[in-house]
């Protein structure tokens, strides 16, 4: 039989979201049209792909069909590009926007003037992982932590940078005049999270490990709003990469964290069974710059990494002497 890729795309999107209404909205079609496409696909295959009882879930046949279906969609996109003779530019989406991930990506891309990459923005790791599995993008860049099992299959990720973070507090915070702080010094403060606390894996694990019980989450409305919250809440603090450009805000203090120094792990993630032809060049560039810029220096006796951030690096992490810790 010949597969109808529109029907396959309807199935794959519904399988990812497990909701026909949201899948139809994502594909910009009506829910009725999406249901018809899935039903026609099931008729052509001679099997039920979804159990439509209480909630929507995949049948065993649907689970078997999902990965080959995703591969078929990627292959279709590649076939169209080949037929048109167009150069397929790799799409690289970033997330973790408050911590300015494009700083690192831009530095690597500047070193590759002959590599044409299309940067884009993803909402968070799960959304980028889902886009990779659908074949909509080729590479992701951000903090990789534990993914739901249905999104983790078939994805490869590599650590490319470990970045120290400072603590940010307002000028009225009791610890604002300190020259350096230990994470344990923050136990009587309130962690400000610019999103739902459960979604910010790094901040949540930091608070769990260092006994910070008071946590407040709110919408991420950008850096000015983030800094304004710290200025106006005397007990509030948050974490911010130490290598970011200095913050132009006299009402906020950036203080180094020591004993241990938290490190924010930046990684690349891609779908290994559908590697873009230019992926290897991108990986080599990250490896070279990480080595030359000491991006992977890590001393387990003095640095802190969440357990889930212990990822396979492009190059082996090395100990950084105390005089080169920041």
C-alpha positions as CSV (number, residue, x, y, z in Angstrom):
1,X,0.0,0.0,0.0
2,X,1.0,3.6,-0.5
3,X,1.1,5.8,2.7
4,X,-0.6,9.2,2.6
5,X,1.8,11.4,4.5
6,X,-1.0,13.8,5.5
7,X,-2.7,10.9,7.2
8,X,0.7,9.8,8.8
9,X,1.3,13.4,10.0
10,X,-2.2,13.5,11.6
11,X,-1.5,10.2,13.4
12,X,2.0,11.2,14.6
13,X,0.8,14.6,15.9
14,X,-2.1,13.0,17.7
15,X,0.2,10.3,19.1
16,X,2.5,13.0,20.5
17,X,-0.3,15.0,22.2
18,X,-2.7,12.2,22.9
19,X,-5.5,14.6,22.1
20,X,-7.3,15.1,18.7
21,X,-8.3,18.7,19.4
22,X,-4.8,19.9,20.3
23,X,-3.3,17.9,17.4
24,X,-5.8,19.5,15.0
25,X,-5.0,23.0,16.3
26,X,-1.3,22.3,15.9
27,X,-1.8,21.2,12.3
28,X,-4.2,24.1,11.6
29,X,-7.0,21.8,10.5
30,X,-10.4,21.0,12.1
31,X,-10.7,18.2,14.6
32,X,-13.2,16.5,12.2
33,X,-10.6,16.6,9.4
34,X,-7.9,15.1,11.6
35,X,-10.2,12.4,12.9
36,X,-11.1,11.4,9.3
37,X,-7.4,11.3,8.3
38,X,-6.6,9.0,11.2
39,X,-9.6,6.8,10.5
40,X,-8.7,6.5,6.8
41,X,-5.1,5.5,7.8
42,X,-6.4,2.8,10.2
43,X,-8.7,1.5,7.4
44,X,-5.8,1.3,4.9
45,X,-3.5,-0.4,7.5
46,X,-6.3,-2.7,8.7
47,X,-5.5,-2.0,12.4
48,X,-6.6,0.4,15.1
49,X,-3.9,2.8,16.0
50,X,-5.7,4.5,18.9
51,X,-7.8,3.3,21.8
52,X,-10.6,5.9,22.0
53,X,-12.0,4.9,25.3
54,X,-11.4,7.0,28.4
55,X,-8.8,9.4,27.0
56,X,-6.8,8.8,23.9
57,X,-4.0,6.3,23.9
58,X,-2.0,4.2,21.4
59,X,-2.8,0.6,20.8
60,X,0.0,-1.9,20.5
61,X,-0.2,-1.5,16.7
62,X,0.0,2.3,17.1
63,X,3.1,2.0,19.3
64,X,4.8,-0.2,16.7
65,X,3.8,2.2,13.9
66,X,4.9,5.5,15.6
67,X,8.7,5.4,15.0
68,X,8.5,4.3,11.4
69,X,5.8,6.9,10.8
70,X,8.1,9.6,12.1
71,X,10.9,8.4,9.9
72,X,8.6,8.4,6.9
73,X,7.7,12.1,7.6
74,X,11.4,13.1,7.8
75,X,12.2,11.1,4.6
76,X,9.3,12.9,2.8
77,X,10.7,16.3,3.8
78,X,14.2,15.3,2.6
79,X,12.7,14.0,-0.7
80,X,10.9,17.3,-1.4
81,X,14.2,19.2,-0.8
82,X,16.1,16.8,-3.1
83,X,13.6,17.0,-5.9
84,X,13.6,20.8,-5.8
85,X,17.4,20.9,-5.7
86,X,17.3,23.3,-2.8
87,X,20.0,23.3,-0.2
88,X,18.6,22.0,3.0
89,X,19.7,24.3,5.8
90,X,19.8,22.6,9.3
91,X,17.3,24.1,11.7
92,X,18.7,24.6,15.3
93,X,16.2,25.5,18.0
94,X,17.3,26.8,21.4
95,X,15.4,27.0,24.7
96,X,16.2,28.3,28.2
97,X,15.8,31.9,26.9
98,X,16.3,33.7,30.2
99,X,19.9,32.4,30.3
100,X,20.6,33.7,26.7
101,X,21.5,30.4,25.0
102,X,22.1,32.2,21.7
103,X,25.3,33.6,23.1
104,X,27.0,30.2,23.0
105,X,25.4,29.2,19.6
106,X,26.4,32.5,18.0
107,X,30.0,32.0,19.1
108,X,30.2,28.6,17.4
109,X,28.4,29.7,14.3
110,X,30.7,32.7,13.9
111,X,33.6,30.2,13.7
112,X,31.8,28.4,10.8
113,X,31.3,31.0,8.1
114,X,30.6,28.3,5.5
115,X,28.0,26.5,7.5
116,X,24.5,27.8,6.9
117,X,22.3,27.2,10.0
118,X,18.8,28.5,10.7
119,X,18.5,29.3,14.4
120,X,15.1,29.2,16.0
121,X,13.3,29.3,19.3
122,X,11.7,26.4,21.2
123,X,9.5,26.7,24.2
124,X,11.2,24.1,26.3
125,X,13.0,20.7,26.1
126,X,9.9,18.6,25.6
127,X,8.6,20.8,22.8
128,X,12.1,20.7,21.1
129,X,12.3,17.0,21.5
130,X,8.9,16.5,20.0
131,X,9.9,18.8,17.0
132,X,13.0,16.7,16.5
133,X,10.9,13.5,16.5
134,X,8.5,15.0,14.0
135,X,11.4,16.0,11.7
136,X,10.6,19.7,11.9
137,X,14.0,20.7,13.2
138,X,17.5,19.0,13.0
139,X,19.2,20.0,16.3
140,X,18.4,21.5,19.6
141,X,20.5,23.4,22.1
142,X,19.7,24.0,25.8
143,X,19.7,22.2,29.1
144,X,18.8,18.5,28.7
145,X,17.3,16.7,31.6
146,X,15.1,13.6,32.0
147,X,12.5,13.4,29.3
148,X,9.2,11.5,29.3
149,X,9.8,8.0,27.9
150,X,7.7,8.6,24.8
151,X,10.0,11.5,23.8
152,X,13.3,10.0,24.8
153,X,13.4,7.2,22.3
154,X,15.7,7.8,19.4
155,X,17.3,11.0,20.6
156,X,21.0,11.6,21.3
157,X,22.4,14.4,23.4
158,X,25.9,15.6,24.2
159,X,27.2,18.0,26.8
160,X,29.0,21.0,25.2
161,X,29.3,23.6,28.0
162,X,29.3,23.9,31.7
163,X,28.7,27.4,32.8
164,X,29.1,28.7,36.4
165,X,26.1,30.6,37.7
166,X,25.9,33.5,40.1
167,X,23.2,34.3,42.6
168,X,21.2,37.5,41.8
169,X,19.6,39.5,44.6
170,X,18.1,42.9,45.0
171,X,20.1,45.7,46.6
172,X,17.9,45.4,49.7
173,X,18.5,41.7,50.2
174,X,20.2,40.9,53.6
175,X,23.1,39.2,51.7
176,X,23.5,41.9,49.0
177,X,26.8,43.2,50.3
178,X,28.5,39.8,50.3
179,X,31.5,39.3,48.0
180,X,30.7,35.6,47.6
181,X,28.1,33.1,49.0
182,X,27.7,29.4,49.5
183,X,24.4,27.9,48.3
184,X,23.6,27.0,51.9
185,X,23.6,30.7,52.8
186,X,20.4,31.1,50.8
187,X,18.2,28.8,53.0
188,X,16.3,31.7,54.5
189,X,15.7,33.4,51.1
190,X,13.0,32.8,48.6
191,X,13.8,31.3,45.2
192,X,12.2,33.2,42.4
193,X,11.5,31.0,39.3
194,X,10.4,32.7,36.1
195,X,8.0,29.8,35.2
196,X,6.2,27.0,37.0
197,X,8.7,25.7,39.5
198,X,8.2,22.1,38.3
199,X,9.2,23.1,34.8
200,X,12.6,24.6,35.8
201,X,14.6,21.4,36.5
202,X,17.8,23.2,37.3
203,X,16.4,25.6,39.9
204,X,14.2,22.9,41.4
205,X,17.1,20.6,42.0
206,X,19.3,23.4,43.3
207,X,16.6,24.2,45.9
208,X,16.1,20.5,46.8
209,X,19.8,19.9,47.3
210,X,20.5,23.0,49.4
211,X,17.4,23.0,51.6
212,X,15.7,26.1,50.1
213,X,12.1,25.5,50.9
214,X,10.4,28.8,49.9
215,X,9.9,28.9,46.1
216,X,7.8,31.2,44.1
217,X,7.0,30.7,40.4
218,X,5.6,33.2,37.9
219,X,5.4,33.9,34.1
220,X,8.6,34.5,32.2
221,X,8.0,38.0,30.9
222,X,11.6,38.6,29.9
223,X,14.8,39.9,31.6
224,X,13.5,43.4,32.7
225,X,10.5,41.8,34.5
226,X,12.8,39.2,36.0
227,X,15.2,41.9,37.4
228,X,12.3,44.0,38.6
229,X,10.9,41.1,40.7
230,X,14.3,40.8,42.4
231,X,14.5,44.5,43.0
232,X,11.1,44.7,44.7
233,X,11.3,41.5,46.8
234,X,13.9,41.9,49.5
235,X,14.2,38.2,50.3
236,X,14.0,36.9,46.7
237,X,16.9,35.5,44.7
238,X,17.5,33.6,41.5
239,X,20.4,32.2,39.6
240,X,22.0,33.6,36.4
241,X,25.0,32.5,34.3
242,X,28.2,34.2,35.4
243,X,29.5,34.6,31.9
244,X,26.5,36.6,30.7
245,X,27.2,40.3,29.9
246,X,27.0,42.5,33.1
247,X,23.5,43.4,34.0
248,X,22.8,47.1,33.6
249,X,20.7,47.4,36.7
250,X,22.1,49.1,39.8
251,X,19.3,47.7,41.9
252,X,20.4,44.1,41.4
253,X,23.6,42.4,42.7
254,X,25.4,39.4,41.1
255,X,27.3,37.5,43.7
256,X,29.6,34.4,42.9
257,X,28.6,31.1,44.4
258,X,31.3,28.9,46.0
259,X,31.6,25.7,48.0
260,X,30.2,24.5,45.7
261,X,29.8,26.5,42.5
262,X,26.7,25.4,40.6
263,X,27.2,24.7,36.9
264,X,24.5,25.1,34.2
265,X,24.9,22.3,31.6
266,X,24.3,23.2,28.0
267,X,23.9,20.4,25.5
268,X,23.1,19.6,21.9
269,X,20.3,17.1,21.1
270,X,19.4,15.5,17.8
271,X,17.7,12.5,16.3
272,X,20.5,10.0,15.5
273,X,18.6,8.0,12.9
274,X,18.0,11.1,10.8
275,X,21.3,13.0,11.1
276,X,21.6,16.1,9.0
277,X,24.6,16.0,6.6
278,X,26.0,19.1,8.3
279,X,25.6,17.9,11.9
280,X,29.1,16.5,12.1
281,X,30.6,19.8,11.2
282,X,28.5,21.5,13.8
283,X,29.6,19.0,16.5
284,X,33.3,19.4,15.5
285,X,33.0,23.2,15.9
286,X,31.4,22.9,19.4
287,X,34.2,20.4,20.4
288,X,37.0,22.7,19.3
289,X,35.5,25.8,20.9
290,X,34.7,23.9,24.1
291,X,38.3,22.8,24.3
292,X,39.8,26.1,23.6
293,X,37.5,28.1,25.9
294,X,37.6,25.6,28.8
295,X,33.8,25.1,28.6
296,X,34.0,21.6,30.1
297,X,36.1,22.2,33.1
298,X,34.6,20.5,36.1
299,X,35.9,19.7,39.6
300,X,33.5,17.4,41.5
301,X,35.0,18.5,44.8
302,X,34.2,22.2,44.3
303,X,31.4,22.2,41.7
304,X,27.7,21.2,41.7
305,X,25.8,19.5,38.9
306,X,22.4,18.0,39.2
307,X,22.5,14.2,38.9
308,X,20.5,14.2,35.6
309,X,23.0,16.6,34.0
310,X,25.9,14.1,34.0
311,X,25.7,13.7,30.2
312,X,28.2,12.3,27.7
313,X,30.3,15.2,26.6
314,X,31.8,15.9,23.2
315,X,35.2,16.2,25.0
316,X,36.1,14.9,28.4
317,X,35.5,17.3,31.3
318,X,38.7,18.3,33.0
319,X,39.4,19.5,36.5
320,X,39.8,23.3,36.8
321,X,42.3,24.5,39.4
322,X,41.0,26.9,42.0
323,X,42.7,29.9,40.4
324,X,40.8,29.2,37.2
325,X,37.4,28.4,38.7
326,X,35.5,31.4,37.1
